Amino acid sequence: MRKYKSDLLESVRRAIMVRHYSIRTEQAYIHWVRRYIFFINKQQPITCGAKEVEDFLTWLAVDKKVATSTQNQALNALVDGRSASRRGAGGVRSPLSAIFD
């Protein structure tokens, strides 16, 4: 059963479930993926690259003054989202897979 309307968020959720991460980890990772999407002004992540991820993490550190561990969690959410999106639903490549390409 789908929990999210977005294929991207749904693929991240499925990847987290397969890895047997906790529900809190799922919620945190989905939160960071959403914040990243809003940070890039709701562009398709496929149009963005490593520079945008670096800008996002810098924004978190400098403007939002988050702790290093929070930055690491955000980065891990994007990396796990990327690996999840490579598989995608039904073998279709998801937009998030381009983040670090």
C-alpha positions as a Markdown table, in Angstrom:
| # | Residue | x | y | z |
|---|---|---|---|---|
| 1 | Met | 0.0 | 0.0 | 0.0 |
| 2 | Arg | 1.3 | 3.4 | -0.9 |
| 3 | Lys | 2.0 | 5.9 | 1.8 |
| 4 | Tyr | 3.1 | 8.8 | -0.3 |
| 5 | Lys | 1.7 | 10.3 | -3.5 |
| 6 | Ser | 5.2 | 11.0 | -4.8 |
| 7 | Asp | 6.9 | 8.1 | -6.6 |
| 8 | Leu | 10.2 | 9.5 | -5.3 |
| 9 | Leu | 9.2 | 9.4 | -1.7 |
| 10 | Glu | 7.6 | 6.1 | -2.1 |
| 11 | Ser | 10.8 | 4.6 | -3.5 |
| 12 | Val | 12.7 | 6.0 | -0.6 |
| 13 | Arg | 10.2 | 4.5 | 1.9 |
| 14 | Arg | 10.4 | 1.1 | 0.2 |
| 15 | Ala | 14.2 | 1.1 | 0.3 |
| 16 | Ile | 14.1 | 2.0 | 4.0 |
| 17 | Met | 11.7 | -0.9 | 4.7 |
| 18 | Val | 13.8 | -3.4 | 2.8 |
| 19 | Arg | 16.8 | -2.4 | 5.0 |
| 20 | His | 14.7 | -2.8 | 8.1 |
| 21 | Tyr | 15.3 | 0.7 | 9.3 |
| 22 | Ser | 13.0 | 2.1 | 12.0 |
| 23 | Ile | 9.9 | 4.1 | 11.4 |
| 24 | Arg | 11.6 | 7.1 | 12.9 |
| 25 | Thr | 14.5 | 6.8 | 10.4 |
| 26 | Glu | 11.9 | 6.6 | 7.6 |
| 27 | Gln | 10.2 | 9.7 | 8.8 |
| 28 | Ala | 13.6 | 11.6 | 9.2 |
| 29 | Tyr | 14.8 | 10.5 | 5.7 |
| 30 | Ile | 11.5 | 11.5 | 4.1 |
| 31 | His | 11.8 | 14.9 | 5.9 |
| 32 | Trp | 15.3 | 15.5 | 4.5 |
| 33 | Val | 14.4 | 14.5 | 1.0 |
| 34 | Arg | 11.4 | 16.9 | 1.1 |
| 35 | Arg | 13.5 | 19.7 | 2.5 |
| 36 | Tyr | 16.0 | 19.2 | -0.3 |
| 37 | Ile | 13.3 | 19.3 | -2.9 |
| 38 | Phe | 12.0 | 22.6 | -1.4 |
| 39 | Phe | 15.5 | 23.9 | -1.2 |
| 40 | Ile | 16.0 | 23.4 | -5.0 |
| 41 | Asn | 12.6 | 25.2 | -5.5 |
| 42 | Lys | 10.7 | 22.1 | -6.4 |
| 43 | Gln | 12.8 | 21.4 | -9.4 |
| 44 | Gln | 13.1 | 17.8 | -10.6 |
| 45 | Pro | 16.1 | 16.3 | -8.7 |
| 46 | Ile | 17.2 | 14.9 | -12.1 |
| 47 | Thr | 18.1 | 18.4 | -13.2 |
| 48 | Cys | 20.3 | 18.9 | -10.1 |
| 49 | Gly | 23.7 | 17.5 | -9.2 |
| 50 | Ala | 26.3 | 17.3 | -6.5 |
| 51 | Lys | 26.7 | 21.1 | -6.3 |
| 52 | Glu | 23.1 | 21.5 | -5.3 |
| 53 | Val | 23.5 | 18.9 | -2.6 |
| 54 | Glu | 26.7 | 20.7 | -1.4 |
| 55 | Asp | 24.8 | 24.0 | -1.4 |
| 56 | Phe | 21.9 | 22.4 | 0.6 |
| 57 | Leu | 24.3 | 21.0 | 3.2 |
| 58 | Thr | 26.1 | 24.3 | 3.4 |
| 59 | Trp | 22.8 | 26.1 | 3.8 |
| 60 | Leu | 21.9 | 23.8 | 6.7 |
| 61 | Ala | 25.3 | 24.4 | 8.4 |
| 62 | Val | 25.6 | 28.2 | 7.8 |
| 63 | Asp | 22.1 | 29.5 | 7.7 |
| 64 | Lys | 20.2 | 27.0 | 9.8 |
| 65 | Lys | 23.2 | 26.3 | 12.1 |
| 66 | Val | 22.4 | 22.6 | 12.4 |
| 67 | Ala | 24.8 | 20.2 | 14.1 |
| 68 | Thr | 27.3 | 18.1 | 12.1 |
| 69 | Ser | 25.3 | 14.9 | 13.0 |
| 70 | Thr | 22.2 | 16.6 | 11.5 |
| 71 | Gln | 24.1 | 17.4 | 8.3 |
| 72 | Asn | 25.2 | 13.7 | 8.1 |
| 73 | Gln | 21.7 | 12.5 | 8.6 |
| 74 | Ala | 20.5 | 14.8 | 5.7 |
| 75 | Leu | 23.3 | 13.5 | 3.5 |
| 76 | Asn | 22.6 | 9.9 | 4.3 |
| 77 | Ala | 18.9 | 10.4 | 3.5 |
| 78 | Leu | 19.8 | 11.8 | 0.1 |
| 79 | Val | 22.4 | 9.0 | -0.5 |
| 80 | Asp | 19.9 | 6.3 | 0.5 |
| 81 | Gly | 17.3 | 8.0 | -1.6 |
| 82 | Arg | 19.6 | 7.9 | -4.5 |
| 83 | Ser | 20.3 | 4.2 | -4.2 |
| 84 | Ala | 16.6 | 3.5 | -3.7 |
| 85 | Ser | 15.7 | 5.6 | -6.8 |
| 86 | Arg | 18.2 | 3.6 | -9.0 |
| 87 | Arg | 15.9 | 0.7 | -8.6 |
| 88 | Gly | 12.7 | 2.7 | -8.7 |
| 89 | Ala | 9.2 | 1.3 | -9.0 |
| 90 | Gly | 8.9 | -1.4 | -11.6 |
| 91 | Gly | 12.5 | -0.9 | -12.7 |
| 92 | Val | 11.9 | 2.7 | -13.8 |
| 93 | Arg | 14.7 | 5.1 | -12.9 |
| 94 | Ser | 13.6 | 7.7 | -10.4 |
| 95 | Pro | 14.7 | 11.4 | -10.6 |
| 96 | Leu | 16.6 | 11.3 | -7.4 |
| 97 | Ser | 19.2 | 8.9 | -8.9 |
| 98 | Ala | 20.8 | 11.9 | -10.6 |
| 99 | Ile | 21.8 | 13.7 | -7.4 |
| 100 | Phe | 25.3 | 12.4 | -7.4 |
| 101 | Asp | 25.7 | 11.4 | -11.1 |
